[in-house]
């Protein structure tokens, strides 16, 4: 056995995020073995070895992981996505590694079980009901009232979230949900099937919280302000750090610690979403993986200088993260540009001029390959986010203006 090895189960969706994860492991002196349903071509030059297999078949996946451990000094296993959390928890259990346990993953991968687990924490959860049919939804709405939100208990990435404003919304919402979870194109729904949760709608500023848990210690890395689209609530913008008041941040800290304890999470990274109103935090959901949308790989490091990606890997291996900022905090943000019609993606206009004219612009990244077919929700929830713009600034207000200027100068070409 030579250098220490960390097992990655899958990678993030975009090559930019994938590269940052692989580069962070190298900075820590770790070799990466990737086990996944598909192996990105760009990753292979950064890997010690890779194994393509169906990670939902835990027996097959564990055979691969045990074979890797028989030949290498495996010090940790980690999932960058929700889809592989159960698989990684079983690797941790089988190889006696730090990280999330199968019991904790079972709770946090179910929005219903999460609500049950934290029900004893005051002020952190709206009223909720588990349903599976239209009749049950009607009954639940008689208890909860409008507005409300209904979504799959095992969903992720804003898939299948429907805001219910009146009785007229119920039939279409449940029909679309049944169609979504029964489709064969997204394995994220396989475990929970036709199981949905309906909750009272939470008011306030939407935020996400990046959390590291190591040896029972809960560290809040930071809070991000989030904006979403309508009528389908897709994330459209992230600003780090949040403009929340100190009082609100203290409430977030107190409740996050209680949530972590109630769900039994340890030696892991968490991406927790909620809303803040009147300086009080209410939970939307807890995710047992790093924040996506470039929060982890671009915004937190750009704002603080903290090597957040390396810290995530450290925690997965049982090491202590280094959370000391390397510079005075600035503001970093991302804005997503969505297609407004269906068709074939032919490219992006205005990029060259934006680079020349606008200070503070860090990245303009296309999310889908040229020539891709674009469909809009509810037909597809994954193809209409086309461009991501990352920028930084010394103040929240200047950052918003920068993002406004960049996105106004760009246009998506669709045939």
C-alpha positions in Angstrom: 0.0 0.0 0.0 1.3 3.4 -1.0 -0.4 6.8 -0.4 -3.7 7.1 1.5 -6.8 6.8 -0.6 -10.2 8.4 -0.4 -13.1 6.8 -2.2 -15.4 9.2 -4.1 -18.8 7.8 -4.9 -19.8 9.9 -7.9 -19.0 13.5 -8.6 -20.8 16.8 -9.1 -22.7 17.5 -12.3 -20.4 20.0 -13.9 -16.7 19.6 -14.9 -15.8 22.8 -13.0 -17.1 21.4 -9.7 -15.6 18.0 -10.4 -12.2 19.5 -11.0 -12.2 21.4 -7.7 -13.1 18.2 -5.8 -10.3 16.2 -7.4 -7.8 19.1 -7.0 -8.6 19.4 -3.3 -7.8 15.8 -2.7 -4.4 16.2 -4.4 -3.7 19.2 -2.2 -4.2 17.0 0.8 -1.9 14.4 -0.5 -4.7 11.9 -1.1 -5.2 9.6 -4.1 -8.8 9.3 -5.4 -10.6 6.1 -6.3 -13.9 6.9 -8.1 -16.8 4.4 -7.9 -19.8 5.6 -9.9 -22.6 4.9 -12.3 -20.7 6.8 -14.9 -17.1 7.9 -15.0 -16.5 11.4 -16.5 -13.8 11.4 -19.0 -12.2 14.6 -17.6 -11.7 12.9 -14.2 -9.7 9.9 -15.3 -6.3 11.7 -15.4 -6.8 12.7 -11.8 -7.7 9.3 -10.5 -5.7 6.4 -9.0 -8.3 4.1 -10.4 -12.0 4.1 -11.3 -14.8 1.5 -11.2 -18.1 1.9 -13.1 -21.0 0.0 -11.4 -24.6 0.3 -10.3 -24.1 1.9 -6.8 -27.8 1.4 -6.0 -26.9 -2.3 -5.8 -25.1 -2.1 -2.5 -23.8 -5.7 -2.6 -22.1 -5.1 -5.9 -20.8 -1.7 -4.9 -19.5 -2.9 -1.6 -17.6 -5.7 -3.3 -15.8 -3.1 -5.3 -15.1 -0.9 -2.3 -13.7 -3.9 -0.3 -11.5 -4.9 -3.2 -10.1 -1.3 -3.3 -9.5 -1.4 0.5 -7.7 -4.7 0.2 -5.1 -3.0 -2.1 -5.0 0.5 -0.7 -5.0 2.4 2.6 -8.5 3.8 2.4 -9.0 6.6 5.0 -12.4 7.8 4.0 -15.3 7.6 1.6 -17.5 10.5 0.4 -20.5 11.3 -1.8 -20.8 14.6 -3.6 -24.4 14.0 -4.4 -27.6 12.8 -2.6 -27.9 9.8 -4.9 -24.8 8.0 -3.5 -25.3 8.8 0.2 -26.7 5.3 1.1 -23.9 3.6 -0.7 -21.2 5.6 1.0 -22.8 5.0 4.4 -22.5 1.3 3.8 -18.9 1.7 2.8 -18.2 3.6 6.0 -19.9 0.9 8.0 -18.2 -2.0 6.2 -14.7 -0.5 6.4 -15.1 1.2 9.8 -14.5 4.7 8.3 -15.7 8.0 9.6 -18.7 9.5 8.0 -22.5 9.3 7.9 -24.1 6.1 9.2 -26.9 4.2 7.3 -29.4 5.3 10.1 -28.6 9.0 9.6 -28.8 8.7 5.8 -32.1 7.0 6.1 -33.4 10.0 8.1 -32.0 12.8 6.0 -32.8 11.2 2.7 -36.5 11.3 3.6 -38.0 14.7 4.1 -40.8 13.1 6.1 -38.4 11.2 8.5 -36.4 14.4 8.9 -39.5 16.3 10.0 -40.3 13.5 12.5 -36.7 13.5 13.9 -36.7 17.2 14.5 -40.3 17.5 15.7 -39.1 18.1 19.3 -37.1 21.3 18.3 -39.2 24.4 18.9 -39.8 26.7 16.0 -37.8 24.8 13.4 -40.5 23.1 11.4 -43.9 23.9 9.8 -46.9 21.5 10.1 -46.6 18.7 7.6 -48.4 15.5 6.4 -47.2 12.5 4.4 -49.5 11.7 1.5 -49.6 9.4 -1.6 -52.8 10.3 -3.3 -55.1 13.1 -4.3 -57.7 12.2 -1.7 -55.0 12.3 1.0 -53.8 15.7 -0.3 -57.4 17.1 0.0 -57.6 15.8 3.5 -54.2 17.3 4.4 -55.1 20.7 3.0 -58.1 20.8 5.3 -55.7 20.6 8.2 -52.8 22.7 6.9 -54.5 25.5 4.9 -53.1 27.5 2.0 -50.5 28.3 0.9 -48.6 25.0 1.1 -45.9 23.1 -0.7 -46.0 19.5 -1.8 -42.9 17.5 -3.0 -41.5 14.0 -3.1 -40.1 12.8 0.2 -36.9 11.6 -1.5 -36.5 14.4 -4.1 -33.5 16.7 -4.5 -32.4 19.7 -6.7 -35.8 21.5 -6.6 -37.4 18.6 -8.6 -41.1 18.3 -8.2 -41.8 21.1 -5.8 -45.3 22.5 -6.3 -46.7 25.5 -4.4 -50.4 25.1 -3.6 -52.3 28.4 -3.5 -55.9 27.0 -3.8 -57.8 23.9 -4.3 -57.5 24.3 -8.0 -53.8 23.5 -7.8 -54.2 20.1 -6.1 -55.1 17.7 -9.0 -52.4 19.0 -11.4 -49.7 18.9 -8.7 -50.4 15.3 -7.7 -50.6 14.2 -11.3 -47.3 15.8 -12.1 -45.7 14.3 -9.0 -46.8 10.8 -9.9 -45.5 11.2 -13.4 -42.2 12.5 -12.1 -41.4 9.7 -9.6 -42.6 6.9 -11.9 -40.4 8.0 -14.7 -37.3 5.8 -15.3 -34.9 8.6 -16.0 -34.1 9.7 -12.4 -33.0 7.1 -9.8 -33.2 9.6 -7.0 -36.9 8.7 -6.6 -36.5 4.9 -6.6 -36.3 4.4 -2.9 -39.4 6.4 -1.8 -41.7 5.9 -4.8 -45.1 7.6 -4.6 -44.5 9.1 -1.2 -44.9 12.9 -0.9 -44.9 15.4 1.9 -47.2 18.5 2.0 -46.1 21.3 4.4 -47.3 24.7 5.3 -45.6 27.3 3.1 -42.7 29.0 4.9 -42.4 32.7 4.6 -39.1 34.7 4.6 -35.7 35.0 2.9 -34.5 31.7 1.7 -31.0 30.7 2.8 -28.7 27.7 2.8 -26.2 26.9 5.5 -22.9 25.1 4.9 -22.1 22.9 7.9 -19.2 20.7 8.9 -19.6 18.1 11.7 -16.5 16.5 13.1 -16.2 14.4 16.2 -19.5 15.8 17.4 -18.5 19.4 16.9 -20.8 21.4 14.7 -19.2 24.3 12.7 -21.3 26.7 10.6 -19.1 27.6 7.7 -21.4 30.3 6.4 -24.9 31.3 5.4 -25.9 32.0 1.7 -28.8 34.1 0.6 -30.8 32.3 -2.1 -33.3 33.6 -4.8 -35.7 31.3 -6.7 -37.7 31.4 -9.8 -41.5 31.2 -10.2 -43.8 29.2 -10.7 -41.2 26.4 -10.3 -38.9 27.3 -7.4 -35.5 26.8 -9.0 -32.5 28.4 -7.5 -31.6 31.5 -9.6 -29.0 33.3 -7.4 -26.7 32.7 -4.4 -24.9 35.5 -2.4 -22.3 34.6 0.2 -22.2 35.6 3.0 -25.9 36.3 3.8 -27.2 39.7 4.7 -29.0 38.2 7.7 -28.7 40.0 11.0 -26.5 38.8 13.9 -29.6 37.9 15.8 -30.8 35.7 12.9 -27.4 34.1 12.6 -27.4 33.1 16.3 -30.9 31.5 15.8 -29.5 29.6 12.8 -26.5 28.4 14.9 -28.7 27.2 17.8 -31.2 25.4 15.6 -28.6 23.8 13.3 -26.8 22.3 16.3 -30.1 20.8 17.5 -31.0 19.5 14.1 -27.6 17.8 13.7 -28.0 16.1 17.1 -31.6 15.0 16.4 -30.6 13.4 13.1 -27.4 11.8 14.5 -25.1 13.2 11.8 -21.3 13.2 12.5 -18.0 13.4 10.6 -19.8 14.8 7.5 -20.7 17.9 5.6 -24.3 19.2 5.5 -26.1 21.6 3.2 -29.1 22.8 5.1 -31.8 24.9 3.5 -34.4 27.1 5.2 -35.9 30.5 5.5 -35.4 33.4 7.9 -38.2 35.7 8.9 -38.2 38.1 11.9 -34.7 36.8 12.7 -36.0 33.2 13.1 -34.9 30.3 11.1 -37.2 27.6 9.8 -35.9 24.4 8.2 -36.8 23.5 4.6 -34.6 20.4 4.3 -31.3 18.9 5.3 -28.9 17.4 2.7 -26.0 15.1 3.6 -23.6 16.4 1.0 -21.9 19.7 0.1 -23.8 22.6 -1.3 -24.1 22.5 -5.1 -24.5 25.4 -7.5 -20.8 26.4 -7.0 -21.4 27.5 -3.4 -18.9 24.9 -2.1 -16.3 25.1 -4.9 -16.4 28.8 -5.8 -18.4 31.1 -3.5 -17.1 30.1 -0.1 -13.4 30.0 -1.1 -13.7 33.2 -3.1 -15.3 35.1 -0.2 -13.2 33.7 2.7 -10.0 32.2 1.4 -11.0 29.0 3.3 -10.3 25.8 1.4 -13.8 24.6 2.0 -13.5 21.7 -0.5 -10.4 20.4 1.3 -12.1 20.7 4.6 -15.0 18.6 3.4 -12.6 15.8 2.5 -10.7 16.2 5.8 -13.9 15.7 7.8 -14.7 12.6 5.7 -11.4 11.1 6.7 -11.7 12.0 10.4 -9.3 15.0 10.3 -10.0 18.4 11.8 -10.9 21.1 9.3 -9.1 24.4 9.2 -11.8 27.1 9.3 -9.6 30.2 9.8 -10.3 32.8 7.1 -7.2 33.7 5.1 -8.4 37.2 4.3 -11.0 39.7 5.1 -14.4 38.5 3.9 -15.7 39.8 0.6 -18.9 39.0 -1.2 -19.2 36.3 -3.8 -22.3 35.4 -5.8 -23.7 33.4 -8.7 -26.6 34.1 -11.0 -28.1 31.4 -13.3 -29.6 32.1 -16.7 -32.4 29.9 -17.7 -33.8 29.1 -21.2 -37.2 30.7 -21.8 -38.1 28.4 -24.7 -37.5 24.8 -25.8 -35.2 23.9 -28.6 -31.5 23.2 -29.4 -28.8 25.2 -27.6 -26.6 26.9 -30.2 -24.3 29.0 -27.9 -24.0 32.1 -25.9 -23.6 35.7 -27.1 -22.1 38.7 -25.3 -19.4 36.8 -23.4 -16.4 38.6 -24.9 -17.8 42.1 -24.2 -18.7 41.2 -20.7 -15.2 40.0 -19.9 -13.8 43.3 -21.2 -16.2 45.7 -19.7 -17.2 44.4 -16.2 -14.9 44.3 -13.2 -15.3 41.6 -10.6 -16.5 39.0 -13.1 -14.8 35.6 -12.2 -16.5 33.0 -14.4 -19.1 32.6 -17.1 -19.9 28.9 -17.5 -22.3 27.0 -19.8 -24.1 24.2 -18.0 -25.0 22.1 -21.0 -23.0 21.1 -24.2 -23.5 22.9 -27.5 -26.3 21.2 -29.5 -28.1 20.0 -26.4 -31.9 19.7 -26.5 -33.6 22.0 -24.0 -37.0 21.2 -22.4 -38.8 23.3 -19.8 -40.5 22.2 -16.5 -42.5 20.2 -15.8 -41.3 18.2 -18.9 -37.7 18.4 -17.7 -36.2 19.8 -14.5 -32.5 19.5 -15.6 -31.9 21.0 -19.0 -33.1 24.6 -18.9 -30.4 26.0 -16.6 -27.9 27.0 -19.3 -25.4 29.6 -18.0 -23.8 30.4 -14.6 -22.2 33.7 -13.8 -19.8 34.0 -10.8 -18.6 37.4 -9.5 -17.2 39.1 -6.4 -17.3 42.6 -4.9 -16.5 44.5 -1.7 -20.2 44.9 -0.9 -23.5 43.1 -1.3 -25.0 46.0 -3.3 -22.1 46.2 -5.8 -22.1 42.5 -6.3 -25.8 42.6 -7.2 -25.2 45.4 -9.7 -22.3 43.4 -11.2 -24.4 40.3 -11.7 -27.2 42.5 -13.2 -24.8 44.0 -15.7 -23.3 40.6 -16.7 -26.5 38.8 -17.2 -28.0 41.7 -19.1 -25.1 41.5 -21.6 -25.5 37.7 -22.2 -28.1 36.0 -24.4 -28.8 32.3 -25.0 -29.1 31.2 -28.6 -31.8 28.6 -29.1 -33.1 27.2 -32.4 
